[in-house]
């Protein structure tokens, strides 16, 4: 992983993005000697990955009921926008 100063990254931003996109390279951006960001290829989403995520986070069976209760408790204020 290449290291770039924030100034270098700003000056060469288009080139950095090209390198990430085409060459699958990654960069660490350094400001005042500290690592502050990483620029790397985005992780592609797939249907399989989405299914795995949904399987890991099952729906809450009470959510629909709670949503209906909250909606029922709302009171419309007819004068909210009048002068």
Secondary structure, 3 states (H helix, E strand, C coil): CEEEEHHHHHHCHHHHHHHHHHHCCCEEEEECCEEEEEECCCCCCCHHHHHHHHHHCCCCCCHHHHHHHHHHHCCCCCCCCCC
